[in-house]
């Protein structure tokens, strides 16, 4: 596997784990009072989507359980339509997309 692909896959895993850690550490109601908390979740999800977007199809085909297009689509929304993003939807998305199986060190 190409080193750049390995780095992207590692970035995806590491940032999914970070997003889950952020979500586990606080209540979703904290989003309204702590913009840093919201930004941390948003940024981690954005990195996952950006890395997913750059993984070649032959590698994606080996992991059909990963929602490659949905991850990239969320990244596009966060980057291009950031003003329309509901913080609660962002929390729900992170909790739904990054399952407990992603919580590996």
Biopython code that builds the backbone (N, CA, C, O; Angstrom):
import numpy as np
from Bio.PDB.StructureBuilder import StructureBuilder

atoms = [
    (1, "UNK", "N", (0.850, -1.177, 0.000)),
    (1, "UNK", "CA", (0.000, 0.000, 0.000)),
    (1, "UNK", "C", (0.894, 1.238, 0.000)),
    (1, "UNK", "O", (1.890, 1.307, 0.721)),
    (2, "UNK", "N", (0.524, 2.187, -0.804)),
    (2, "UNK", "CA", (1.253, 3.439, -0.911)),
    (2, "UNK", "C", (1.258, 4.159, 0.439)),
    (2, "UNK", "O", (0.264, 4.137, 1.165)),
    (3, "UNK", "N", (2.374, 4.793, 0.767)),
    (3, "UNK", "CA", (2.515, 5.479, 2.053)),
    (3, "UNK", "C", (1.484, 6.600, 2.229)),
    (3, "UNK", "O", (0.971, 6.801, 3.330)),
    (4, "UNK", "N", (1.182, 7.320, 1.160)),
    (4, "UNK", "CA", (0.205, 8.406, 1.285)),
    (4, "UNK", "C", (-1.189, 7.859, 1.620)),
    (4, "UNK", "O", (-1.950, 8.497, 2.347)),
    (5, "UNK", "N", (-1.513, 6.692, 1.094)),
    (5, "UNK", "CA", (-2.801, 6.062, 1.415)),
    (5, "UNK", "C", (-2.803, 5.615, 2.871)),
    (5, "UNK", "O", (-3.791, 5.797, 3.582)),
    (6, "UNK", "N", (-1.708, 5.039, 3.306)),
    (6, "UNK", "CA", (-1.603, 4.599, 4.709)),
    (6, "UNK", "C", (-1.781, 5.800, 5.654)),
    (6, "UNK", "O", (-2.453, 5.699, 6.681)),
    (7, "UNK", "N", (-1.177, 6.919, 5.296)),
    (7, "UNK", "CA", (-1.310, 8.128, 6.122)),
    (7, "UNK", "C", (-2.762, 8.590, 6.164)),
    (7, "UNK", "O", (-3.261, 8.963, 7.225)),
    (8, "UNK", "N", (-3.437, 8.570, 5.033)),
    (8, "UNK", "CA", (-4.848, 8.998, 4.995)),
    (8, "UNK", "C", (-5.726, 8.082, 5.839)),
    (8, "UNK", "O", (-6.593, 8.554, 6.574)),
    (9, "UNK", "N", (-5.506, 6.786, 5.735)),
    (9, "UNK", "CA", (-6.296, 5.837, 6.530)),
    (9, "UNK", "C", (-6.026, 6.024, 8.015)),
    (9, "UNK", "O", (-6.942, 5.937, 8.833)),
    (10, "UNK", "N", (-4.782, 6.279, 8.361)),
    (10, "UNK", "CA", (-4.435, 6.541, 9.760)),
    (10, "UNK", "C", (-5.086, 7.834, 10.238)),
    (10, "UNK", "O", (-5.604, 7.897, 11.353)),
    (11, "UNK", "N", (-5.058, 8.860, 9.398)),
    (11, "UNK", "CA", (-5.726, 10.122, 9.745)),
    (11, "UNK", "C", (-7.211, 9.910, 9.974)),
    (11, "UNK", "O", (-7.790, 10.471, 10.905)),
    (12, "UNK", "N", (-7.829, 9.097, 9.121)),
    (12, "UNK", "CA", (-9.257, 8.807, 9.291)),
    (12, "UNK", "C", (-9.511, 8.149, 10.641)),
    (12, "UNK", "O", (-10.377, 8.585, 11.400)),
    (13, "UNK", "N", (-8.759, 7.107, 10.932)),
    (13, "UNK", "CA", (-8.954, 6.388, 12.198)),
    (13, "UNK", "C", (-8.695, 7.300, 13.394)),
    (13, "UNK", "O", (-9.505, 7.372, 14.318)),
    (14, "UNK", "N", (-7.561, 7.992, 13.367)),
    (14, "UNK", "CA", (-7.182, 8.824, 14.515)),
    (14, "UNK", "C", (-8.188, 9.936, 14.774)),
    (14, "UNK", "O", (-8.503, 10.228, 15.927)),
    (15, "UNK", "N", (-8.691, 10.553, 13.726)),
    (15, "UNK", "CA", (-9.637, 11.657, 13.919)),
    (15, "UNK", "C", (-11.035, 11.170, 14.249)),
    (15, "UNK", "O", (-11.788, 11.879, 14.918)),
    (16, "UNK", "N", (-11.400, 9.981, 13.798)),
    (16, "UNK", "CA", (-12.667, 9.390, 14.245)),
    (16, "UNK", "C", (-12.598, 9.106, 15.741)),
    (16, "UNK", "O", (-13.558, 9.353, 16.471)),
    (17, "UNK", "N", (-11.462, 8.587, 16.193)),
    (17, "UNK", "CA", (-11.268, 8.333, 17.621)),
    (17, "UNK", "C", (-11.312, 9.642, 18.409)),
    (17, "UNK", "O", (-11.917, 9.704, 19.479)),
    (18, "UNK", "N", (-10.677, 10.677, 17.885)),
    (18, "UNK", "CA", (-10.707, 11.985, 18.557)),
    (18, "UNK", "C", (-12.129, 12.530, 18.643)),
    (18, "UNK", "O", (-12.547, 13.021, 19.692)),
    (19, "UNK", "N", (-12.869, 12.444, 17.545)),
    (19, "UNK", "CA", (-14.249, 12.941, 17.551)),
    (19, "UNK", "C", (-15.074, 12.205, 18.606)),
    (19, "UNK", "O", (-15.850, 12.826, 19.332)),
    (20, "UNK", "N", (-14.908, 10.893, 18.690)),
    (20, "UNK", "CA", (-15.637, 10.125, 19.705)),
    (20, "UNK", "C", (-15.218, 10.517, 21.113)),
    (20, "UNK", "O", (-16.055, 10.613, 22.011)),
    (21, "UNK", "N", (-13.930, 10.741, 21.306)),
    (21, "UNK", "CA", (-13.455, 11.160, 22.632)),
    (21, "UNK", "C", (-14.046, 12.513, 23.011)),
    (21, "UNK", "O", (-14.454, 12.719, 24.154)),
    (22, "UNK", "N", (-14.090, 13.438, 22.044)),
    (22, "UNK", "CA", (-14.704, 14.737, 22.315)),
    (22, "UNK", "C", (-16.176, 14.573, 22.666)),
    (22, "UNK", "O", (-16.676, 15.206, 23.597)),
    (23, "UNK", "N", (-16.865, 13.720, 21.915)),
    (23, "UNK", "CA", (-18.293, 13.508, 22.159)),
    (23, "UNK", "C", (-18.543, 12.847, 23.512)),
    (23, "UNK", "O", (-19.511, 13.172, 24.199)),
    (24, "UNK", "N", (-17.665, 11.919, 23.889)),
    (24, "UNK", "CA", (-17.822, 11.222, 25.164)),
    (24, "UNK", "C", (-17.497, 12.098, 26.363)),
    (24, "UNK", "O", (-18.012, 11.877, 27.459)),
    (25, "UNK", "N", (-16.645, 13.089, 26.153)),
    (25, "UNK", "CA", (-16.153, 13.900, 27.265)),
    (25, "UNK", "C", (-17.147, 14.934, 27.765)),
    (25, "UNK", "O", (-17.047, 15.400, 28.900)),
    (26, "UNK", "N", (-18.096, 15.292, 26.931)),
    (26, "UNK", "CA", (-18.991, 16.392, 27.273)),
    (26, "UNK", "C", (-20.422, 16.061, 26.861)),
    (26, "UNK", "O", (-20.685, 15.094, 26.146)),
    (27, "UNK", "N", (-21.326, 16.898, 27.340)),
    (27, "UNK", "CA", (-22.727, 16.804, 26.938)),
    (27, "UNK", "C", (-22.931, 17.634, 25.675)),
    (27, "UNK", "O", (-22.246, 18.637, 25.472)),
    (28, "UNK", "N", (-23.866, 17.222, 24.830)),
    (28, "UNK", "CA", (-24.105, 17.987, 23.608)),
    (28, "UNK", "C", (-24.608, 19.401, 23.912)),
    (28, "UNK", "O", (-24.467, 20.299, 23.081)),
    (29, "UNK", "N", (-25.179, 19.599, 25.071)),
    (29, "UNK", "CA", (-25.628, 20.949, 25.444)),
    (29, "UNK", "C", (-24.441, 21.909, 25.620)),
    (29, "UNK", "O", (-24.620, 23.126, 25.583)),
    (30, "UNK", "N", (-23.243, 21.368, 25.810)),
    (30, "UNK", "CA", (-22.048, 22.206, 25.939)),
    (30, "UNK", "C", (-21.666, 22.878, 24.629)),
    (30, "UNK", "O", (-20.880, 23.826, 24.626)),
    (31, "UNK", "N", (-22.209, 22.400, 23.519)),
    (31, "UNK", "CA", (-21.896, 22.999, 22.217)),
    (31, "UNK", "C", (-22.243, 24.478, 22.168)),
    (31, "UNK", "O", (-21.522, 25.280, 21.574)),
    (32, "UNK", "N", (-23.343, 24.824, 22.793)),
    (32, "UNK", "CA", (-23.811, 26.207, 22.751)),
    (32, "UNK", "C", (-22.978, 27.147, 23.609)),
    (32, "UNK", "O", (-22.914, 28.345, 23.332)),
    (33, "UNK", "N", (-22.346, 26.625, 24.633)),
    (33, "UNK", "CA", (-21.599, 27.485, 25.554)),
    (33, "UNK", "C", (-20.092, 27.428, 25.350)),
    (33, "UNK", "O", (-19.367, 28.275, 25.871)),
    (34, "UNK", "N", (-19.613, 26.447, 24.603)),
    (34, "UNK", "CA", (-18.177, 26.306, 24.397)),
    (34, "UNK", "C", (-17.866, 26.115, 22.913)),
    (34, "UNK", "O", (-17.889, 24.990, 22.415)),
    (35, "UNK", "N", (-17.580, 27.194, 22.215)),
    (35, "UNK", "CA", (-17.324, 27.078, 20.783)),
    (35, "UNK", "C", (-16.086, 26.236, 20.461)),
    (35, "UNK", "O", (-15.994, 25.669, 19.373)),
    (36, "UNK", "N", (-15.153, 26.152, 21.376)),
    (36, "UNK", "CA", (-13.966, 25.328, 21.155)),
    (36, "UNK", "C", (-14.337, 23.848, 21.063)),
    (36, "UNK", "O", (-13.773, 23.105, 20.260)),
    (37, "UNK", "N", (-15.274, 23.442, 21.879)),
    (37, "UNK", "CA", (-15.773, 22.058, 21.857)),
    (37, "UNK", "C", (-16.414, 21.754, 20.506)),
    (37, "UNK", "O", (-16.131, 20.721, 19.901)),
    (38, "UNK", "N", (-17.256, 22.633, 20.044)),
    (38, "UNK", "CA", (-17.913, 22.440, 18.744)),
    (38, "UNK", "C", (-16.877, 22.426, 17.622)),
    (38, "UNK", "O", (-16.959, 21.607, 16.706)),
    (39, "UNK", "N", (-15.922, 23.315, 17.695)),
    (39, "UNK", "CA", (-14.892, 23.398, 16.663)),
    (39, "UNK", "C", (-14.046, 22.134, 16.622)),
    (39, "UNK", "O", (-13.686, 21.667, 15.541)),
    (40, "UNK", "N", (-13.729, 21.583, 17.766)),
    (40, "UNK", "CA", (-12.925, 20.356, 17.826)),
    (40, "UNK", "C", (-13.646, 19.203, 17.130)),
    (40, "UNK", "O", (-13.029, 18.460, 16.368)),
    (41, "UNK", "N", (-14.924, 19.051, 17.381)),
    (41, "UNK", "CA", (-15.697, 17.990, 16.742)),
    (41, "UNK", "C", (-15.784, 18.241, 15.241)),
    (41, "UNK", "O", (-15.564, 17.333, 14.439)),
    (42, "UNK", "N", (-16.102, 19.459, 14.871)),
    (42, "UNK", "CA", (-16.213, 19.813, 13.459)),
    (42, "UNK", "C", (-14.905, 19.535, 12.716)),
    (42, "UNK", "O", (-14.915, 18.957, 11.629)),
    (43, "UNK", "N", (-13.808, 19.938, 13.293)),
    (43, "UNK", "CA", (-12.516, 19.773, 12.628)),
    (43, "UNK", "C", (-12.140, 18.297, 12.484)),
    (43, "UNK", "O", (-11.644, 17.888, 11.434)),
    (44, "UNK", "N", (-12.366, 17.508, 13.513)),
    (44, "UNK", "CA", (-12.054, 16.082, 13.438)),
    (44, "UNK", "C", (-12.877, 15.400, 12.346)),
    (44, "UNK", "O", (-12.346, 14.596, 11.580)),
    (45, "UNK", "N", (-14.157, 15.714, 12.273)),
    (45, "UNK", "CA", (-15.021, 15.126, 11.241)),
    (45, "UNK", "C", (-14.593, 15.602, 9.861)),
    (45, "UNK", "O", (-14.618, 14.831, 8.902)),
    (46, "UNK", "N", (-14.207, 16.841, 9.758)),
    (46, "UNK", "CA", (-13.746, 17.385, 8.478)),
    (46, "UNK", "C", (-12.481, 16.664, 8.003)),
    (46, "UNK", "O", (-12.360, 16.354, 6.818)),
    (47, "UNK", "N", (-11.551, 16.397, 8.898)),
    (47, "UNK", "CA", (-10.329, 15.679, 8.522)),
    (47, "UNK", "C", (-10.645, 14.270, 8.058)),
    (47, "UNK", "O", (-10.067, 13.798, 7.079)),
    (48, "UNK", "N", (-11.549, 13.591, 8.742)),
    (48, "UNK", "CA", (-11.948, 12.248, 8.319)),
    (48, "UNK", "C", (-12.477, 12.290, 6.892)),
    (48, "UNK", "O", (-12.103, 11.465, 6.058)),
    (49, "UNK", "N", (-13.341, 13.245, 6.616)),
    (49, "UNK", "CA", (-13.926, 13.355, 5.282)),
    (49, "UNK", "C", (-12.919, 13.707, 4.210)),
    (49, "UNK", "O", (-12.975, 13.180, 3.099)),
    (50, "UNK", "N", (-11.996, 14.596, 4.539)),
    (50, "UNK", "CA", (-10.964, 14.983, 3.569)),
    (50, "UNK", "C", (-10.064, 13.792, 3.254)),
    (50, "UNK", "O", (-9.738, 13.547, 2.093)),
    (51, "UNK", "N", (-9.669, 13.066, 4.269)),
    (51, "UNK", "CA", (-8.823, 11.892, 4.041)),
    (51, "UNK", "C", (-9.584, 10.829, 3.251)),
    (51, "UNK", "O", (-9.024, 10.216, 2.342)),
    (52, "UNK", "N", (-10.851, 10.607, 3.589)),
    (52, "UNK", "CA", (-11.665, 9.611, 2.880)),
    (52, "UNK", "C", (-11.798, 9.957, 1.403)),
    (52, "UNK", "O", (-11.781, 9.081, 0.539)),
    (53, "UNK", "N", (-11.928, 11.222, 1.138)),
    (53, "UNK", "CA", (-12.080, 11.701, -0.232)),
    (53, "UNK", "C", (-10.880, 11.346, -1.096)),
    (53, "UNK", "O", (-11.016, 11.176, -2.307)),
    (54, "UNK", "N", (-9.706, 11.231, -0.482)),
    (54, "UNK", "CA", (-8.469, 11.008, -1.224)),
    (54, "UNK", "C", (-8.014, 9.548, -1.249)),
    (54, "UNK", "O", (-6.964, 9.238, -1.810)),
    (55, "UNK", "N", (-8.792, 8.658, -0.649)),
    (55, "UNK", "CA", (-8.449, 7.232, -0.686)),
    (55, "UNK", "C", (-8.880, 6.670, -2.040)),
    (55, "UNK", "O", (-10.027, 6.853, -2.449)),
    (56, "UNK", "N", (-7.970, 5.987, -2.738)),
    (56, "UNK", "CA", (-8.303, 5.448, -4.067)),
    (56, "UNK", "C", (-9.404, 4.391, -4.028)),
    (56, "UNK", "O", (-9.601, 3.709, -3.022)),
    (57, "UNK", "N", (-10.109, 4.273, -5.139)),
    (57, "UNK", "CA", (-11.232, 3.343, -5.233)),
    (57, "UNK", "C", (-10.840, 1.902, -4.941)),
    (57, "UNK", "O", (-11.618, 1.175, -4.324)),
    (58, "UNK", "N", (-9.653, 1.467, -5.366)),
    (58, "UNK", "CA", (-9.268, 0.077, -5.131)),
    (58, "UNK", "C", (-9.136, -0.231, -3.644)),
    (58, "UNK", "O", (-9.377, -1.363, -3.224)),
    (59, "UNK", "N", (-8.759, 0.754, -2.852)),
    (59, "UNK", "CA", (-8.688, 0.580, -1.400)),
    (59, "UNK", "C", (-10.094, 0.663, -0.806)),
    (59, "UNK", "O", (-10.434, -0.114, 0.086)),
    (60, "UNK", "N", (-10.904, 1.587, -1.287)),
    (60, "UNK", "CA", (-12.291, 1.713, -0.817)),
    (60, "UNK", "C", (-13.065, 0.416, -1.036)),
    (60, "UNK", "O", (-13.862, 0.004, -0.194)),
    (61, "UNK", "N", (-12.818, -0.213, -2.169)),
    (61, "UNK", "CA", (-13.522, -1.456, -2.498)),
    (61, "UNK", "C", (-13.220, -2.567, -1.500)),
    (61, "UNK", "O", (-14.021, -3.489, -1.342)),
    (62, "UNK", "N", (-12.089, -2.492, -0.835)),
    (62, "UNK", "CA", (-11.703, -3.510, 0.143)),
    (62, "UNK", "C", (-12.379, -3.278, 1.499)),
    (62, "UNK", "O", (-12.305, -4.130, 2.383)),
    (63, "UNK", "N", (-13.026, -2.143, 1.658)),
    (63, "UNK", "CA", (-13.706, -1.811, 2.921)),
    (63, "UNK", "C", (-15.094, -1.264, 2.618)),
    (63, "UNK", "O", (-15.357, -0.080, 2.824)),
    (64, "UNK", "N", (-15.988, -2.133, 2.124)),
    (64, "UNK", "CA", (-17.327, -1.658, 1.743)),
    (64, "UNK", "C", (-18.185, -1.197, 2.923)),
    (64, "UNK", "O", (-19.192, -0.516, 2.723)),
    (65, "UNK", "N", (-17.801, -1.557, 4.141)),
    (65, "UNK", "CA", (-18.593, -1.131, 5.300)),
    (65, "UNK", "C", (-18.350, 0.335, 5.671)),
    (65, "UNK", "O", (-19.102, 0.909, 6.459)),
    (66, "UNK", "N", (-17.310, 0.934, 5.110)),
    (66, "UNK", "CA", (-17.029, 2.350, 5.362)),
    (66, "UNK", "C", (-17.889, 3.185, 4.424)),
    (66, "UNK", "O", (-17.948, 2.924, 3.223)),
    (67, "UNK", "N", (-18.545, 4.177, 4.973)),
    (67, "UNK", "CA", (-19.419, 5.057, 4.190)),
    (67, "UNK", "C", (-18.580, 6.146, 3.531)),
    (67, "UNK", "O", (-18.676, 7.319, 3.891)),
    (68, "UNK", "N", (-17.760, 5.749, 2.569)),
    (68, "UNK", "CA", (-16.798, 6.650, 1.934)),
    (68, "UNK", "C", (-17.454, 7.915, 1.386)),
    (68, "UNK", "O", (-17.000, 9.025, 1.663)),
    (69, "UNK", "N", (-18.506, 7.747, 0.621)),
    (69, "UNK", "CA", (-19.166, 8.912, 0.001)),
    (69, "UNK", "C", (-19.821, 9.817, 1.025)),
    (69, "UNK", "O", (-19.785, 11.041, 0.901)),
    (70, "UNK", "N", (-20.415, 9.211, 2.030)),
    (70, "UNK", "CA", (-21.065, 10.016, 3.074)),
    (70, "UNK", "C", (-20.034, 10.824, 3.861)),
    (70, "UNK", "O", (-20.292, 11.970, 4.231)),
    (71, "UNK", "N", (-18.874, 10.234, 4.115)),
    (71, "UNK", "CA", (-17.819, 10.954, 4.831)),
    (71, "UNK", "C", (-17.333, 12.148, 4.013)),
    (71, "UNK", "O", (-17.170, 13.248, 4.541)),
    (72, "UNK", "N", (-17.105, 11.922, 2.727)),
    (72, "UNK", "CA", (-16.664, 13.009, 1.848)),
    (72, "UNK", "C", (-17.759, 14.060, 1.691)),
    (72, "UNK", "O", (-17.470, 15.256, 1.636)),
    (73, "UNK", "N", (-19.009, 13.620, 1.618)),
    (73, "UNK", "CA", (-20.123, 14.566, 1.479)),
    (73, "UNK", "C", (-20.238, 15.449, 2.715)),
    (73, "UNK", "O", (-20.488, 16.649, 2.594)),
    (74, "UNK", "N", (-20.061, 14.876, 3.894)),
    (74, "UNK", "CA", (-20.124, 15.685, 5.113)),
    (74, "UNK", "C", (-18.975, 16.688, 5.136)),
    (74, "UNK", "O", (-19.157, 17.832, 5.552)),
    (75, "UNK", "N", (-17.807, 16.268, 4.696)),
    (75, "UNK", "CA", (-16.678, 17.191, 4.607)),
    (75, "UNK", "C", (-17.031, 18.369, 3.703)),
    (75, "UNK", "O", (-16.751, 19.520, 4.040)),
    (76, "UNK", "N", (-17.645, 18.083, 2.559)),
    (76, "UNK", "CA", (-18.018, 19.155, 1.629)),
    (76, "UNK", "C", (-19.022, 20.115, 2.257)),
    (76, "UNK", "O", (-18.932, 21.327, 2.062)),
    (77, "UNK", "N", (-19.955, 19.589, 2.992)),
    (77, "UNK", "CA", (-20.936, 20.433, 3.679)),
    (77, "UNK", "C", (-20.238, 21.319, 4.713)),
    (77, "UNK", "O", (-20.504, 22.518, 4.797)),
    (78, "UNK", "N", (-19.349, 20.717, 5.494)),
    (78, "UNK", "CA", (-18.661, 21.475, 6.543)),
    (78, "UNK", "C", (-17.776, 22.573, 5.963)),
    (78, "UNK", "O", (-17.640, 23.645, 6.552)),
    (79, "UNK", "N", (-17.179, 22.302, 4.813)),
    (79, "UNK", "CA", (-16.280, 23.277, 4.202)),
    (79, "UNK", "C", (-17.039, 24.345, 3.420)),
    (79, "UNK", "O", (-16.709, 25.528, 3.505)),
    (80, "UNK", "N", (-18.052, 23.938, 2.662)),
    (80, "UNK", "CA", (-18.698, 24.864, 1.736)),
    (80, "UNK", "C", (-20.017, 25.451, 2.239)),
    (80, "UNK", "O", (-20.409, 26.540, 1.819)),
    (81, "UNK", "N", (-20.693, 24.750, 3.122)),
    (81, "UNK", "CA", (-21.982, 25.222, 3.645)),
    (81, "UNK", "C", (-21.953, 25.311, 5.168)),
    (81, "UNK", "O", (-22.952, 25.032, 5.831)),
    (82, "UNK", "N", (-20.817, 25.697, 5.711)),
    (82, "UNK", "CA", (-20.610, 25.690, 7.161)),
    (82, "UNK", "C", (-21.637, 26.500, 7.927)),
    (82, "UNK", "O", (-21.919, 26.196, 9.086)),
    (83, "UNK", "N", (-22.196, 27.513, 7.314)),
    (83, "UNK", "CA", (-23.179, 28.343, 7.999)),
    (83, "UNK", "C", (-24.510, 27.655, 8.227)),
    (83, "UNK", "O", (-25.325, 28.109, 9.031)),
    (84, "UNK", "N", (-24.726, 26.565, 7.523)),
    (84, "UNK", "CA", (-25.995, 25.843, 7.626)),
    (84, "UNK", "C", (-25.907, 24.609, 8.519)),
    (84, "UNK", "O", (-26.887, 23.878, 8.662)),
    (85, "UNK", "N", (-24.746, 24.373, 9.118)),
    (85, "UNK", "CA", (-24.537, 23.157, 9.903)),
    (85, "UNK", "C", (-25.116, 23.327, 11.299)),
    (85, "UNK", "O", (-24.747, 24.244, 12.033)),
    (86, "UNK", "N", (-26.015, 22.439, 11.650)),
    (86, "UNK", "CA", (-26.567, 22.393, 13.002)),
    (86, "UNK", "C", (-25.569, 21.646, 13.885)),
    (86, "UNK", "O", (-25.123, 20.553, 13.536)),
    (87, "UNK", "N", (-25.223, 22.232, 15.018)),
    (87, "UNK", "CA", (-24.266, 21.581, 15.909)),
    (87, "UNK", "C", (-24.794, 20.249, 16.428)),
    (87, "UNK", "O", (-24.026, 19.303, 16.602)),
    (88, "UNK", "N", (-26.092, 20.169, 16.675)),
    (88, "UNK", "CA", (-26.646, 18.900, 17.168)),
    (88, "UNK", "C", (-26.576, 17.825, 16.090)),
    (88, "UNK", "O", (-26.322, 16.658, 16.392)),
    (89, "UNK", "N", (-26.798, 18.210, 14.837)),
    (89, "UNK", "CA", (-26.668, 17.243, 13.739)),
    (89, "UNK", "C", (-25.220, 16.776, 13.630)),
    (89, "UNK", "O", (-24.968, 15.601, 13.360)),
    (90, "UNK", "N", (-24.281, 17.670, 13.833)),
    (90, "UNK", "CA", (-22.871, 17.315, 13.802)),
    (90, "UNK", "C", (-22.547, 16.282, 14.883)),
    (90, "UNK", "O", (-21.844, 15.305, 14.624)),
    (91, "UNK", "N", (-23.053, 16.499, 16.076)),
    (91, "UNK", "CA", (-22.851, 15.545, 17.177)),
    (91, "UNK", "C", (-23.482, 14.206, 16.832)),
    (91, "UNK", "O", (-22.857, 13.159, 17.004)),
    (92, "UNK", "N", (-24.700, 14.235, 16.353)),
    (92, "UNK", "CA", (-25.389, 12.988, 15.994)),
    (92, "UNK", "C", (-24.650, 12.249, 14.885)),
    (92, "UNK", "O", (-24.527, 11.025, 14.916)),
    (93, "UNK", "N", (-24.162, 13.000, 13.910)),
    (93, "UNK", "CA", (-23.429, 12.415, 12.800)),
    (93, "UNK", "C", (-22.164, 11.719, 13.303)),
    (93, "UNK", "O", (-21.888, 10.577, 12.935)),
    (94, "UNK", "N", (-21.404, 12.410, 14.141)),
    (94, "UNK", "CA", (-20.177, 11.824, 14.674)),
    (94, "UNK", "C", (-20.441, 10.572, 15.479)),
    (94, "UNK", "O", (-19.724, 9.580, 15.347)),
    (95, "UNK", "N", (-21.458, 10.610, 16.303)),
    (95, "UNK", "CA", (-21.794, 9.448, 17.121)),
    (95, "UNK", "C", (-22.263, 8.281, 16.267)),
    (95, "UNK", "O", (-21.967, 7.127, 16.578)),
    (96, "UNK", "N", (-22.989, 8.567, 15.194)),
    (96, "UNK", "CA", (-23.521, 7.511, 14.324)),
    (96, "UNK", "C", (-22.450, 6.936, 13.412)),
    (96, "UNK", "O", (-22.352, 5.716, 13.281)),
    (97, "UNK", "N", (-21.651, 7.773, 12.783)),
    (97, "UNK", "CA", (-20.680, 7.329, 11.781)),
    (97, "UNK", "C", (-19.453, 6.667, 12.381)),
    (97, "UNK", "O", (-18.903, 5.731, 11.801)),
    (98, "UNK", "N", (-19.025, 7.144, 13.535)),
    (98, "UNK", "CA", (-17.800, 6.627, 14.132)),
    (98, "UNK", "C", (-18.180, 5.691, 15.275)),
    (98, "UNK", "O", (-18.305, 6.105, 16.428)),
    (99, "UNK", "N", (-18.356, 4.457, 14.935)),
    (99, "UNK", "CA", (-18.858, 3.473, 15.887)),
    (99, "UNK", "C", (-17.825, 3.104, 16.936)),
    (99, "UNK", "O", (-16.671, 3.526, 16.870)),
    (100, "UNK", "N", (-18.256, 2.319, 17.891)),
    (100, "UNK", "CA", (-17.366, 1.857, 18.952)),
    (100, "UNK", "C", (-16.199, 1.056, 18.389)),
    (100, "UNK", "O", (-15.146, 0.979, 19.023)),
    (101, "UNK", "N", (-16.359, 0.468, 17.230)),
    (101, "UNK", "CA", (-15.261, -0.301, 16.634)),
    (101, "UNK", "C", (-14.114, 0.590, 16.203)),
    (101, "UNK", "O", (-13.008, 0.100, 15.977)),
    (102, "UNK", "N", (-14.352, 1.895, 16.084)),
    (102, "UNK", "CA", (-13.285, 2.829, 15.719)),
    (102, "UNK", "C", (-12.447, 3.248, 16.920)),
    (102, "UNK", "O", (-11.464, 3.971, 16.756)),
    (103, "UNK", "N", (-12.799, 2.827, 18.082)),
    (103, "UNK", "CA", (-12.134, 3.282, 19.299)),
    (103, "UNK", "C", (-10.887, 2.465, 19.624)),
    (103, "UNK", "O", (-10.695, 2.034, 20.761)),
    (104, "UNK", "N", (-10.057, 2.261, 18.631)),
    (104, "UNK", "CA", (-8.808, 1.525, 18.846)),
    (104, "UNK", "C", (-7.673, 2.518, 18.979)),
    (104, "UNK", "O", (-7.665, 3.569, 18.337)),
    (105, "UNK", "N", (-6.725, 2.173, 19.814)),
    (105, "UNK", "CA", (-5.549, 3.046, 19.985)),
    (105, "UNK", "C", (-4.501, 2.740, 18.951)),
    (105, "UNK", "O", (-3.445, 3.371, 18.937)),
]
sb = StructureBuilder()
sb.init_structure("model")
sb.init_model(0)
sb.init_chain("A")
sb.init_seg("    ")
for serial, (resi, resn, name, xyz) in enumerate(atoms, 1):
    if name == "N":
        sb.init_residue(resn, " ", resi, " ")
    sb.init_atom(name, np.array(xyz, "f"), 0.0, 1.0, " ", f" {name:<3s}", serial, name[0])
structure = sb.get_structure()
